[in-house]
Amino acid sequence: MIDLHLQVQLQKRKNPFGSSRVDHPFQTHSDADNVFSKEFHRIQSTLKDIKQDINHQSKGVVVVGEPGFGKTHLMMRLANSRLKTNRLLFIRQPNNPDAIIYHIYSRILESLIRCIPKINYTQLEYLIANSCAKIFQEIIIENPDLYPKKESKKDQ
């Protein structure tokens, strides 16, 4: 539930980006860090708590608000600050209550095929590459005895 005090405060603030529509957080638009800075830092803090959760429970952040208020713009700022090391699954509010599962799955896939700004790889490609790198490091570097080197013809 949204804190009523916070909701009243947010309704009093105007969105300076009203003429700069952000359709999805993977776009690049001008940004002003001072706009919604408290909300941005609150999200960052929550994400840090999620990352440090020793139980590794599935958690996320939900951002709600009036249409055109700057939610997607805020997510764009989050994407620009986090996409180099984290994945962002962006799911807009579904329009059809009978197709919520389909809506969620399709938006997750849509998010994963978006390119990471300044890297030119999709989130999915980056996720697979990082996963493979971690596996290789764990297997080859941290456990070299599991894969002994082949003897060369000189050694035989």
PyMOL commands that set and color helices and strands:
alter all, ss='L'
color gray80, all
select helices_A, chain A and resi 4-12+37-51+71-82+97-112+123-141+144-146
alter helices_A, ss='H'
color red, helices_A
deselect
rebuild
show_as cartoon
